[in-house]
Amino acid sequence: MRKRMPFVVFSVVVMLALAVSPVGAITGNWVEDFDHPYVGLVAFYDVNNEFVWRCSGSLISSTQFLTAGHCTDSVGDGGPGTGAVTARVWFQQDAGANYDPVTQIDPVTGYPEYCADGTLGISCATSDELYNYGFANFAGFPNTHDVGLVILDQEISMPEYGELPLAGTLNGLGTARGKKDTIFTVSGYGLTYSTQEHSAVPNISYRSRLMAQSTLVNLNSANNDGYNLQTQGNGDDRGGTCSGDSGGPVFLGGPDSNLIVAVTSFGMNSLCRGTDFGYRVDRQEVLDWIANPTAQ
C-alpha cells in the first residue's frame, strides 16, 4: 500500500493507494526479488477482523517488521478501530501471486485470510501488536512521522535481516555532486502498472515481491526538508513504487544491499509515473523510536 497525499494541497503521491487510504507496487524496469527474503507482504485488519488494506515491509529482527506509519494507523475512514488493529505477514516471493478474484484468497499461501498449513512461524506470521511513529494523516508535512512497526507473534528465522543505517547516513548526499548517480533499490508487493479510474486497461498487480533501481533526486526541497528521500524511478532502466509498496524498504545501493535508509511513503502522481518519496529512517529520533516504540 502506498499513500498519496491530497494532490491539491501538497502535489505529492508515492507508493500508497490514494489521498487518505494506505496502499503501493514496483513499476518500470523491475525484476523478481529473491535477494531480500525478509521483505514481506502484510495485510491489516480492523477491530472486526475485516481486511482493510495491504502494504509491504521488512524484517529487521526475527519479530520486528518495519513498515510505514500510515500502514499501521488504527484510524480508518470510519474513525478509530476501522484502520489497522491486527496484521498477518507473508514472506514468500509470490505471496499473493495465485490470488483468486472469485474467492478473494490465494489458495497456496492463504493471503489475505490465513497462513497456509505448515507456514505459521516459518514463512507467515500474525500480529496484534502494531505501532506507528505518530503518523496522523500526513499532518506536519513534510515531517509526517510515516514509520510503523509490526511485532510478530511468531519468530521468523532468516539467514539475514534488513539493516538499519547510522544516523545521518544520507546527509552528505543533499548537496553532493553526481547525486543522480546514487543508486537506491526499492522492493515491495504493490501495483506494477496503474491506470486511470475508468480506463479500459486494468491495473496490474502480481502480488509478488519485485525490486527495481532508482536514482536520487532530492533530500532538501520543500517536499523533503531532510525528512523524506525523493527518488526517480522512471526511464533509463529504472523502476519505482506504486500502491501496495507502502512501507517497503528503500535500500542504499544495488540489489545486494540490505541497508534500509527509508520506507516507501507517498508520491505525486496517481498513475505512479512521477518521482517517489520515502520517509527517512536514518535520523536519530527515528532510530531511537524503532529501538523502543512503546516509549513514545
C-alpha positions as a Markdown table, in Angstrom:
| # | Residue | x | y | z |
|---|---|---|---|---|
| 1 | Met | 0.0 | 0.0 | 0.0 |
| 2 | Arg | 1.4 | 3.3 | -0.8 |
| 3 | Lys | -0.2 | 6.6 | 0.2 |
| 4 | Arg | -0.9 | 9.6 | -1.8 |
| 5 | Met | -1.2 | 13.0 | -0.2 |
| 6 | Pro | -4.0 | 15.2 | -1.5 |
| 7 | Phe | -2.7 | 16.5 | -4.8 |
| 8 | Val | -4.2 | 19.9 | -4.4 |
| 9 | Val | -2.5 | 20.6 | -1.1 |
| 10 | Phe | 0.9 | 19.0 | -1.5 |
| 11 | Ser | 1.1 | 17.9 | -5.1 |
| 12 | Val | 2.6 | 14.6 | -3.9 |
| 13 | Val | 1.9 | 10.8 | -4.4 |
| 14 | Val | 4.1 | 7.8 | -3.8 |
| 15 | Met | 3.7 | 4.1 | -3.1 |
| 16 | Leu | 0.4 | 4.3 | -1.4 |
| 17 | Ala | -3.1 | 4.0 | -2.7 |
| 18 | Leu | -4.7 | 7.5 | -2.7 |
| 19 | Ala | -5.4 | 10.5 | -0.6 |
| 20 | Val | -6.2 | 9.0 | 2.8 |
| 21 | Ser | -6.1 | 5.3 | 2.4 |
| 22 | Pro | -2.9 | 3.2 | 3.0 |
| 23 | Val | -1.6 | 1.2 | -0.1 |
| 24 | Gly | 1.7 | 0.6 | -3.2 |
| 25 | Ala | 3.9 | -1.7 | -6.1 |
| 26 | Ile | 7.1 | -1.8 | -8.2 |
| 27 | Thr | 6.8 | -0.3 | -11.6 |
| 28 | Gly | 9.1 | 0.2 | -14.7 |
| 29 | Asn | 12.2 | -2.0 | -15.2 |
| 30 | Trp | 11.6 | -4.4 | -12.3 |
| 31 | Val | 12.9 | -7.9 | -11.6 |
| 32 | Glu | 11.6 | -10.6 | -9.2 |
| 33 | Asp | 13.2 | -10.1 | -5.8 |
| 34 | Phe | 14.8 | -13.2 | -4.4 |
| 35 | Asp | 17.6 | -11.2 | -2.8 |
| 36 | His | 15.6 | -9.9 | 0.2 |
| 37 | Pro | 13.6 | -12.8 | 1.6 |
| 38 | Tyr | 12.9 | -10.8 | 4.8 |
| 39 | Val | 10.7 | -8.3 | 2.7 |
| 40 | Gly | 7.1 | -9.3 | 3.2 |
| 41 | Leu | 3.5 | -8.7 | 2.1 |
| 42 | Val | 1.4 | -7.6 | 5.1 |
| 43 | Ala | -2.4 | -7.5 | 5.3 |
| 44 | Phe | -4.1 | -5.4 | 8.0 |
| 45 | Tyr | -7.5 | -6.0 | 9.7 |
| 46 | Asp | -9.8 | -3.7 | 11.7 |
| 47 | Val | -11.4 | -4.2 | 15.1 |
| 48 | Asn | -13.9 | -6.6 | 13.5 |
| 49 | Asn | -11.1 | -8.7 | 11.9 |
| 50 | Glu | -12.1 | -7.4 | 8.4 |
| 51 | Phe | -9.3 | -6.9 | 5.9 |
| 52 | Val | -8.7 | -3.1 | 5.4 |
| 53 | Trp | -5.6 | -2.7 | 3.3 |
| 54 | Arg | -2.2 | -4.2 | 2.4 |
| 55 | Cys | 1.4 | -2.9 | 2.5 |
| 56 | Ser | 5.0 | -4.1 | 2.2 |
| 57 | Gly | 7.7 | -4.1 | 4.8 |
| 58 | Ser | 10.9 | -5.6 | 6.1 |
| 59 | Leu | 12.0 | -7.8 | 9.0 |
| 60 | Ile | 14.8 | -6.1 | 10.9 |
| 61 | Ser | 14.9 | -8.9 | 13.5 |
| 62 | Ser | 13.1 | -12.2 | 14.0 |
| 63 | Thr | 10.0 | -10.4 | 15.3 |
| 64 | Gln | 10.3 | -6.7 | 14.2 |
| 65 | Phe | 8.7 | -5.9 | 10.9 |
| 66 | Leu | 9.4 | -2.3 | 9.7 |
| 67 | Thr | 6.8 | -0.6 | 7.5 |
| 68 | Ala | 5.1 | 2.8 | 7.0 |
| 69 | Gly | 3.1 | 4.6 | 9.7 |
| 70 | His | 0.1 | 5.0 | 7.5 |
| 71 | Cys | 0.0 | 1.2 | 7.2 |
| 72 | Thr | -0.2 | 0.6 | 11.0 |
| 73 | Asp | -2.6 | 3.5 | 11.6 |
| 74 | Ser | -5.6 | 2.3 | 13.5 |
| 75 | Val | -7.7 | 5.3 | 12.3 |
| 76 | Gly | -9.6 | 4.5 | 9.1 |
| 77 | Asp | -12.3 | 6.3 | 7.2 |
| 78 | Gly | -14.8 | 5.3 | 9.9 |
| 79 | Gly | -12.6 | 6.6 | 12.8 |
| 80 | Pro | -10.6 | 4.7 | 15.5 |
| 81 | Gly | -10.6 | 0.9 | 15.1 |
| 82 | Thr | -11.6 | 1.0 | 11.5 |
| 83 | Gly | -8.0 | 1.1 | 10.4 |
| 84 | Ala | -5.2 | -1.4 | 11.3 |
| 85 | Val | -5.6 | -3.3 | 14.6 |
| 86 | Thr | -4.1 | -6.6 | 13.7 |
| 87 | Ala | -1.9 | -7.9 | 10.9 |
| 88 | Arg | -0.7 | -11.0 | 9.1 |
| 89 | Val | 2.6 | -11.1 | 7.1 |
| 90 | Trp | 3.7 | -13.5 | 4.3 |
| 91 | Phe | 7.4 | -13.8 | 3.3 |
| 92 | Gln | 7.1 | -15.8 | 0.1 |
| 93 | Gln | 8.3 | -14.1 | -3.1 |
| 94 | Asp | 4.9 | -15.0 | -4.7 |
| 95 | Ala | 2.9 | -14.4 | -1.5 |
| 96 | Gly | -0.3 | -13.4 | -3.4 |
| 97 | Ala | 0.5 | -14.4 | -6.9 |
| 98 | Asn | -2.2 | -17.0 | -7.1 |
| 99 | Tyr | -4.9 | -14.7 | -5.7 |
| 100 | Asp | -8.4 | -15.8 | -6.9 |
| 101 | Pro | -10.6 | -12.8 | -7.5 |
| 102 | Val | -13.7 | -15.0 | -7.1 |
| 103 | Thr | -12.8 | -16.4 | -3.6 |
| 104 | Gln | -10.6 | -13.4 | -2.9 |
| 105 | Ile | -7.9 | -15.8 | -1.4 |
| 106 | Asp | -4.6 | -17.1 | -2.7 |
| 107 | Pro | -5.2 | -20.9 | -2.2 |
| 108 | Val | -1.4 | -21.6 | -2.0 |
| 109 | Thr | -0.4 | -19.1 | 0.7 |
| 110 | Gly | -3.8 | -18.2 | 2.3 |
| 111 | Tyr | -3.3 | -14.4 | 1.6 |
| 112 | Pro | -5.1 | -12.3 | 2.8 |
| 113 | Glu | -7.1 | -14.5 | 5.2 |
| 114 | Tyr | -4.9 | -17.1 | 6.8 |
| 115 | Cys | -1.4 | -18.7 | 6.9 |
| 116 | Ala | -1.4 | -21.8 | 4.8 |
| 117 | Asp | -0.8 | -25.2 | 6.6 |
| 118 | Gly | 2.8 | -25.6 | 7.6 |
| 119 | Thr | 3.8 | -22.0 | 7.1 |
| 120 | Leu | 2.9 | -20.3 | 10.5 |
| 121 | Gly | 6.2 | -19.3 | 12.1 |
| 122 | Ile | 8.2 | -20.3 | 9.0 |
| 123 | Ser | 7.1 | -18.1 | 6.1 |
| 124 | Cys | 4.0 | -16.5 | 7.6 |
| 125 | Ala | 3.2 | -14.8 | 10.9 |
| 126 | Thr | 0.4 | -13.0 | 12.8 |
| 127 | Ser | 0.5 | -9.9 | 14.9 |
| 128 | Asp | -1.8 | -8.0 | 17.3 |
| 129 | Glu | 0.9 | -5.5 | 18.3 |
| 130 | Leu | 1.2 | -2.6 | 15.9 |
| 131 | Tyr | 2.9 | 0.8 | 16.4 |
| 132 | Asn | 3.4 | 4.0 | 14.4 |
| 133 | Tyr | 5.7 | 6.9 | 15.0 |
| 134 | Gly | 2.9 | 9.4 | 15.4 |
| 135 | Phe | 1.6 | 9.4 | 11.9 |
| 136 | Ala | -1.6 | 11.4 | 11.6 |
| 137 | Asn | -2.8 | 11.5 | 8.0 |
| 138 | Phe | 0.3 | 13.4 | 6.8 |
| 139 | Ala | -0.1 | 16.2 | 9.4 |
| 140 | Gly | 3.1 | 18.2 | 9.9 |
| 141 | Phe | 4.2 | 17.6 | 6.3 |
| 142 | Pro | 6.9 | 17.1 | 5.3 |
| 143 | Asn | 7.7 | 15.5 | 8.7 |
| 144 | Thr | 4.8 | 13.1 | 8.5 |
| 145 | His | 6.2 | 10.5 | 11.0 |
| 146 | Asp | 5.4 | 7.8 | 8.5 |
| 147 | Val | 7.1 | 4.9 | 10.1 |
| 148 | Gly | 5.4 | 1.8 | 11.6 |
| 149 | Leu | 6.3 | -1.4 | 13.4 |
| 150 | Val | 4.5 | -4.7 | 13.4 |
| 151 | Ile | 5.7 | -7.0 | 16.2 |
| 152 | Leu | 5.2 | -10.6 | 15.1 |
| 153 | Asp | 3.5 | -13.2 | 17.4 |
| 154 | Gln | 5.8 | -15.9 | 15.9 |
| 155 | Glu | 9.6 | -15.6 | 15.4 |
| 156 | Ile | 10.6 | -15.8 | 11.7 |
| 157 | Ser | 14.1 | -17.2 | 11.3 |
| 158 | Met | 16.0 | -15.8 | 8.3 |
| 159 | Pro | 19.7 | -16.1 | 7.3 |
| 160 | Glu | 19.8 | -12.3 | 7.4 |
| 161 | Tyr | 17.5 | -9.3 | 8.1 |
| 162 | Gly | 17.3 | -5.8 | 6.9 |
| 163 | Glu | 19.9 | -3.5 | 8.4 |
| 164 | Leu | 19.2 | -0.1 | 9.9 |
| 165 | Pro | 21.6 | 2.8 | 9.0 |
| 166 | Leu | 23.7 | 5.0 | 11.1 |
| 167 | Ala | 22.1 | 8.4 | 11.9 |
| 168 | Gly | 22.8 | 10.9 | 9.1 |
| 169 | Thr | 23.8 | 8.3 | 6.5 |
| 170 | Leu | 22.1 | 10.2 | 3.7 |
| 171 | Asn | 23.0 | 13.7 | 4.9 |
| 172 | Gly | 26.1 | 14.1 | 2.7 |
| 173 | Leu | 24.1 | 13.4 | -0.5 |
| 174 | Gly | 22.0 | 16.5 | -0.2 |
| 175 | Thr | 24.5 | 18.7 | -1.9 |
| 176 | Ala | 27.0 | 16.2 | -3.3 |
| 177 | Arg | 27.9 | 16.4 | -7.0 |
| 178 | Gly | 26.8 | 13.5 | -9.1 |
| 179 | Lys | 23.9 | 12.7 | -6.8 |
| 180 | Lys | 22.0 | 11.4 | -9.8 |
| 181 | Asp | 24.4 | 8.5 | -9.9 |
| 182 | Thr | 23.5 | 7.5 | -6.3 |
| 183 | Ile | 21.6 | 4.2 | -6.7 |
| 184 | Phe | 18.7 | 3.0 | -4.4 |
| 185 | Thr | 16.9 | -0.3 | -4.6 |
| 186 | Val | 13.2 | -0.5 | -3.8 |
| 187 | Ser | 11.3 | -3.7 | -3.1 |
| 188 | Gly | 7.6 | -4.4 | -2.5 |
| 189 | Tyr | 4.4 | -6.2 | -3.5 |
| 190 | Gly | 2.4 | -3.2 | -4.9 |
| 191 | Leu | 0.9 | -2.4 | -8.3 |
| 192 | Thr | 3.1 | -2.8 | -11.3 |
| 193 | Tyr | 1.0 | -0.7 | -13.6 |
| 194 | Ser | -1.6 | 1.9 | -12.6 |
| 195 | Thr | -4.3 | 3.3 | -14.9 |
| 196 | Gln | -7.0 | 6.0 | -14.8 |
| 197 | Glu | -10.1 | 5.1 | -12.8 |
| 198 | His | -12.3 | 4.4 | -15.8 |
| 199 | Ser | -9.6 | 3.1 | -18.1 |
| 200 | Ala | -10.3 | 0.0 | -20.3 |
| 201 | Val | -6.8 | -1.1 | -19.3 |
| 202 | Pro | -6.8 | -2.7 | -15.8 |
| 203 | Asn | -4.3 | -2.1 | -13.1 |
| 204 | Ile | -1.6 | -4.8 | -13.0 |
| 205 | Ser | -0.6 | -6.4 | -9.7 |
| 206 | Tyr | 1.3 | -9.6 | -9.4 |
| 207 | Arg | 1.3 | -9.5 | -5.5 |
| 208 | Ser | 4.8 | -10.8 | -5.8 |
| 209 | Arg | 8.0 | -9.4 | -4.3 |
| 210 | Leu | 9.6 | -7.3 | -7.0 |
| 211 | Met | 12.5 | -4.9 | -6.9 |
| 212 | Ala | 13.9 | -2.1 | -9.1 |
| 213 | Gln | 16.7 | 0.5 | -9.0 |
| 214 | Ser | 16.1 | 4.3 | -8.6 |
| 215 | Thr | 18.3 | 7.3 | -8.5 |
| 216 | Leu | 18.5 | 10.2 | -6.1 |
| 217 | Val | 16.5 | 13.4 | -6.9 |
| 218 | Asn | 16.5 | 15.5 | -3.8 |
| 219 | Leu | 16.7 | 15.5 | 0.0 |
| 220 | Asn | 16.2 | 19.2 | 0.8 |
| 221 | Ser | 13.3 | 20.6 | -1.2 |
| 222 | Ala | 10.1 | 21.8 | 0.4 |
| 223 | Asn | 8.6 | 18.3 | 0.0 |
| 224 | Asn | 11.6 | 16.7 | 1.7 |
| 225 | Asp | 13.3 | 19.1 | 4.1 |
| 226 | Gly | 15.6 | 16.4 | 5.4 |
| 227 | Tyr | 12.7 | 14.1 | 6.4 |
| 228 | Asn | 11.9 | 12.5 | 3.1 |
| 229 | Leu | 14.0 | 10.9 | 0.3 |
| 230 | Gln | 12.9 | 11.7 | -3.2 |
| 231 | Thr | 14.0 | 9.3 | -6.0 |
| 232 | Gln | 13.4 | 8.9 | -9.7 |
| 233 | Gly | 12.2 | 5.5 | -10.9 |
| 234 | Asn | 11.1 | 6.3 | -14.5 |
| 235 | Gly | 13.1 | 5.7 | -17.7 |
| 236 | Asp | 16.7 | 4.8 | -18.2 |
| 237 | Asp | 16.2 | 1.2 | -17.0 |
| 238 | Arg | 14.9 | 2.4 | -13.6 |
| 239 | Gly | 11.9 | 1.4 | -11.7 |
| 240 | Gly | 9.7 | 2.9 | -8.9 |
| 241 | Thr | 7.0 | 2.3 | -6.5 |
| 242 | Cys | 3.2 | 2.4 | -6.5 |
| 243 | Ser | 0.1 | 1.5 | -4.4 |
| 244 | Gly | 0.8 | -1.6 | -2.2 |
| 245 | Asp | 4.6 | -0.8 | -2.0 |
| 246 | Ser | 4.0 | 1.5 | 1.0 |
| 247 | Gly | 6.2 | 0.6 | 3.9 |
| 248 | Gly | 8.6 | -1.4 | 1.7 |
| 249 | Pro | 12.3 | -0.8 | 2.1 |
| 250 | Val | 14.4 | 1.8 | 0.2 |
| 251 | Phe | 17.9 | 0.3 | 0.2 |
| 252 | Leu | 21.0 | 2.4 | -0.3 |
| 253 | Gly | 22.9 | 0.8 | -3.1 |
| 254 | Gly | 22.2 | -2.0 | -5.6 |
| 255 | Pro | 20.2 | -5.2 | -5.3 |
| 256 | Asp | 22.7 | -6.8 | -2.9 |
| 257 | Ser | 22.3 | -4.1 | -0.3 |
| 258 | Asn | 20.4 | -4.8 | 3.0 |
| 259 | Leu | 20.8 | -1.2 | 4.3 |
| 260 | Ile | 17.3 | 0.3 | 4.7 |
| 261 | Val | 17.5 | 4.2 | 4.6 |
| 262 | Ala | 13.8 | 4.9 | 4.1 |
| 263 | Val | 10.4 | 3.3 | 3.8 |
| 264 | Thr | 8.1 | 3.9 | 0.9 |
| 265 | Ser | 5.7 | 6.7 | 1.9 |
| 266 | Phe | 3.9 | 8.7 | -0.8 |
| 267 | Gly | 4.0 | 10.0 | -4.4 |
| 268 | Met | 2.9 | 12.9 | -6.6 |
| 269 | Asn | 1.3 | 11.1 | -9.5 |
| 270 | Ser | -1.8 | 9.0 | -9.1 |
| 271 | Leu | -0.5 | 6.8 | -12.0 |
| 272 | Cys | 2.8 | 6.2 | -10.3 |
| 273 | Arg | 4.7 | 7.8 | -13.2 |
| 274 | Gly | 6.4 | 10.6 | -11.2 |
| 275 | Thr | 9.1 | 10.6 | -8.5 |
| 276 | Asp | 8.8 | 8.6 | -5.3 |
| 277 | Phe | 9.1 | 9.7 | -1.7 |
| 278 | Gly | 10.3 | 7.5 | 1.2 |
| 279 | Tyr | 10.3 | 8.6 | 4.8 |
| 280 | Arg | 13.9 | 8.5 | 6.1 |
| 281 | Val | 14.9 | 6.2 | 8.9 |
| 282 | Asp | 18.5 | 7.4 | 9.1 |
| 283 | Arg | 17.5 | 10.1 | 11.7 |
| 284 | Gln | 18.5 | 9.6 | 15.3 |
| 285 | Glu | 15.0 | 10.2 | 16.7 |
| 286 | Val | 13.5 | 7.7 | 14.3 |
| 287 | Leu | 16.2 | 5.1 | 15.1 |
| 288 | Asp | 15.5 | 5.7 | 18.8 |
| 289 | Trp | 11.8 | 5.2 | 18.3 |
| 290 | Ile | 12.4 | 1.9 | 16.4 |
| 291 | Ala | 14.5 | 0.7 | 19.2 |
| 292 | Asn | 11.8 | 1.5 | 21.8 |
| 293 | Pro | 8.4 | 2.1 | 20.2 |
| 294 | Thr | 6.5 | 2.0 | 23.5 |
| 295 | Ala | 8.4 | 4.9 | 24.9 |
| 296 | Gln | 6.5 | 7.5 | 22.7 |
